[in-house]
């Protein structure tokens, strides 16, 4: 367990977390410009969101193995170099650079997705709710700000300049992460310390339930992230307004970074969380279907949907640390859930874009998202009734 330099770890961890959604959330306001400037067909534009999710699915178990050999902190550092390389490759105005760069971005992001929850448990064993709250809070806050800035910048500067400016935060995070390399965690037997013979999560039912939960919340979130602006524009909402509504949807989930850890273990708290999860994720997509152009009503709908998404995501992170009994299991369930879960989620943006192209309506998509959200709620109830995985 590491108790030294906890404040520095928190700051640098938050900077890493800030870059785990930002490279994805800046894309939706840019989709029309990308389609126009680079000639990407509208039926394939959803791939720009799906590619990182596919990368998450493929590389999550690989990253766990790499981290066991070389250490969590060093693995995050190296993979963030990959993230930065991909981010700046995307500023080259060609289709190949966009897609290869996006793939590298997804690979780089995944190291933080998989390993940060385990490092929180390792560095902050007595402050896990605080660490988890700051982790998800930084991720959601900067992701939402990135969406807003992306929509503003693209109206005044080029696509390449927009991507270059909004990618700079990853460089700052990499620099601040360097001191953590001194306490690099390597999964091997230390002098006088035996590695625990822990139960793997891959053959435990609760591990698979967490994977399904994580996959469904990701599928719904990234589908809404990708297509909400296009849906609103189809109702006659202005582009800038649609981008701002999406920002509201993301920001609304911020309080959940602290609300979920506080309430998730309490009976009445669970009822509260489930109520707003149902309102936001089950009814949210249906609310967005209504042909409403009044901004304040759209803001309310987006806020409710975003609050539901915040509950879903933070509960997934909560399960990583509270349904496992040691950092090895935490990293393993995180890798498992994000591998299979993101593979499921990757189909959303492309599939729903394809459905809309064929039917010329968002109705089928939103009803499908509602169906997936119902399964999500039921899966969460099952997980909460399960005991943590045994040591």
N, C-alpha and C positions, 0 to 999 in steps of 0.2 A: 504494500500500500504506500502511496506517495502523499506526504503531507506538506512538503516543502514548496514554496513559491506558488501557493494556491491562487493568489490574486493574479499573478502573471499568467498562470494557466487559464484562468477564467477569461481574461482579456483576449489572449491569443486564440482560445477555443471559440470565442464569440466571433472573431474575425474570420476564422475558418468556416464557421457555421453560416456567416453572412454570405459566403460564396457558394453555398450548396443549392440555392435556388435561383440566385441572381442571373447566372448565365442562361437560364431557361425562361425566367419570367420577363426578361427584357425582349423576348422574341415576339409574343403576340401582337403588340402595336406595330411591329416591323413587317408583318407577314405580307401586307399588300405591296409594300415597297420592294420586298424580296421577290415577290411574284412578278412584279413589273420590271424591275431592273435586271434580274437574273434569268427570267423566263421559266421559273419553276411552275409546273402545272398546278392548278388549284387542288386537284385530286391528290397530289403528293405533298402539298405544303405542310400537312400535319406531321410528316416524317421528321421535321425539324424539332418537334417536341418529342416524338417517339424514339428517335435515335438515342438520346441520352438514357431513356428508360431501358432500352434494349442493352445498352452498355452496362447499366446497373445490374441487370439480370445476369449477364454473362460474367462480369468481373467481380461480383460480390463474394462468391466462394473463393475465387482466386486471390482476392485481396486479403481475406482471412488467413490463407495459407502463407502468403508473402509476409504478413505482419507477424505470424508466429515465428518465422525464421529470422526476420530482420528487425522487428520491433514496430510497435504501433506509431510512435512519434516519427521515426525515420520514414516509414511507409507513407504517411500523410504528406510529409515534406516532399518526397520524390514525386508523388502523384499530383501534387499541386503544381509542380513544374510542368507536368504534362497538361494540366488544366490551362495554365497560362499560355503554353505553346498553342493549344487548340483555339483559345480565345482570340489570339492575335493572328492566327492563320485565317480566321473567319473574316478579317477585314479585307482580304484580297477579294475583289468583286468577281468571283467565278463560282460556278455551282460546285465544282470538285472541292475547292477550298472550304466552302460553306459546310459541306457534308462531312468531309474528313475532319475539319476543325471541330464540328459539333460532336463527332464521335470521340475525339480526344478530350473534349470538355466533359462528356459523360463519364469517361474512364477516370478522369481526375477528380470529379465531384464524388464518385462512389467511395473513395477512400475515407472521406469525412463522414459520409452516410453510415458506413459500416463500423468504423473504428471509434468515432467520437463518443457514442454512448458507452462503449466499454471503457474508454479512458476516463470518462466522468466517474464511473463506478470505481475505477482504480485510483485516480487522483483525489477524488472527493467522496470517500466512503461514507462520511457522516453528513454530507450536504448534497445528496443525489437529487432531491427535488429542486434545489436552487440551481444546480448545474444543468439539469434537464430543462428547466424553465428558461434560463438564459440562452441555452443552445437553440431551442426552438424559437424563442423570441427574436434572437438575432437573425435567424434564418428567414422568418416570416416578415420581419420589419424591412430588412434590406431588399428582400425579394419584391415586396410591395412598392417600396420607393423606386426600385429599378424599373418597374412597369410604368410608373408615372413619368419618370425622367425620360424613359425611352420614347414615350408618346410625345413628349415636349421636344426632345432633341431632333427627332426625325422630321419635324416640321421646319427646322431651322438649319440643320447641318446634314451632311451626307450619311448614308448607311454605314460606311466604313468608319467615319469619325465617331458616330454614335456607339458602335460596338467597341471601338478602341477606348473611349473615355470610360464606359461602364464596365470595362474589363480590368481597369487599373486597380480596383480594390483587392483583387487576388494577389497582386504583387505585394501590397501592404501586408496582407495576411501571411504570406510566405516569410517575409522579413521578421515579423513578430513571432513566428513559430520557431525560429532558429534556437532560442534558449531552451526550448522543451527537448531538444535533441540530447541534452545532458542527462535527462532522466528517461531515455529510451527504454521502453518495455519490451523485452524479448521473452517469448514463451519457451523458456527452457529451465532446467533445474538449476537453481542458484545454490551457492555453497551453503550446505546445512539445511536447505529447504526442499522438501519434496513437492513435486508438481501434483496437484490433486487429481485423483482418479474420478473425474466428474462424469455424470451421465450425459451423453450426447443428446441434443434436442431433435435430431433428425428422425429418431424413432419414438418420439413422444407426441401424443395427440395434441397437446397444448401448443407445441411448436408449429404444427401444421395449421391450427386454428389462427395463431398469430400471423402466419404467412398469408392465409386467406384474407384476414382482416386488413393487413397492410396493403395487399394487392388491390382490394376493392376500394379502399380509401384513396389510393394513388390513382386508380383508374378514373374514379369520379372527379377527383381534384384536377388532374392534368387535362381531362377532357373539357371541363369547365374553363380552365385557364386558357386553353387553346381557342375555344370556339365561342365563348361568351361575347367578346366584342363583335364577331361576325353575326351572331344571333341578334344582338341589339341593333346593329346597323341595318339588318334585314327588316326591322320594325320601324326604320326611319330615324333612329337615334344617330346623332352626329358622331363622327369617328373619335374626336377628342373626348366627348362625353362617355362614349362606350369604353374608352381606355381608362378613364377616371373611375367608372363603375367597377371595372375589374380590379383597380387598385383598392377600392373600398372593400371588395370581396376578400382580398388578401389581408388587409389591415384588420378587418373584423375578427380574424382568428388570433390576433396577438394576445388578448387577455387569457386565452386558453392555455398559454404556456405556463401560467401560474395557477389558473383555476383547476385544471385537470389534476395535477399532482396533489392539490389540496383536497379535492372532493372524491377522487377515484376510489379511495379505500373506505369510504363511508356509505352506508346504505342509502340515506337520504341524498347524499351527494351523487350517487349512481343514478338515482331517479332524475335528479336535476340535469345531469349530463345527457342521459338518454332522451329526455324530453326535447332538449335543444338540438341534439343530434338528429332526431326525427324531423323536427321543424326545418332545420337547415339543409340536411342532405336528402331526406325523402321528399319533402315538399318544395325545397329550393329550386330544383330544376323545373318543376311544374309552374312555379311562380314566374320564372324567367320566360316562360312560353307566352304569358299574357301580353297582348299587344298594347303595351303602355309606354308612353313617351315622357310622362311626367317625371322629372329628375328625382325629386325627393322620394317618390314611391319606389323607383328603381334602386335608390340608395338603401332604403329599408330592406328590400328583397335581397340585395347583394350582401348587406350586413348580416342578415339571418343565415344566408347560405354560407358566408365566410365563417361565421361563428360555428356553424355545424362542421365545416371542414377543419377548423382549428381543433375542435374536440376530437374528431376522428384521428387526425395526425398525431396529436399529443397523447392520445390513448395508446396508439401504436408504439410510440417511444416509451411510454410508461410500462407497457407490457414487456419490452426488452429488458428493463432493469428490475421489474418487480415480479416477474414470473420466472426469473432465473435466480440462482443462489451464489454465483461467482462470476468474475469477469470473463472467464473462458466461455461459459455458457452464454453470457450476454453477447459477446462478439459472434458466437456461432449462430444464435437465434437471429441476430441482426443480419448476418450474412445470408442465412437461409431465407428469411422473410423478404429481404430486398432482392434476392436473386429470383426466386419464383414469383414474388409479388410484383416486381417491376416488369417481368415478362408479361404478366397478365395486363398490367396497366398500359404497356406499350401499344396494345391493340386499340385502345380507346381513341386517341386523337385521329389516327388514320381511318379506322373503321367508321367513326361517326362522321368524319368529313366525306367519306365515300358514300355513306347512306344519304347525307344531305345532297350530294351531287346528283344521285339517282332520283330521289323523291322530291327535291327542291323544297323541303320543309324540315324544320328542326323538331317536329312533334315526336317522331319515332325515337330519335336520339334521347330526348329528355325523358320519355317514358322508360326507355331502357336504363338510363342512369338512375331513375327512381327505383326500378326493380333491383338493381345492384345495391343500392343504398339500404333497401329492406334486408337483403341478405347480410349486409355489413352489420346492421344493428343486432340481428339475431346472433351472429358470430361473436360479437362483443359480449353479449349476455352469457354465452357459453364459456368464453374465456374467463370472465369474472367469477364464475362458479367453480373454476378449476383451481387446485392448489398449485403453488410454484413447482417447477421441475426439481426433483430431489437432487441433493448433492452427489 
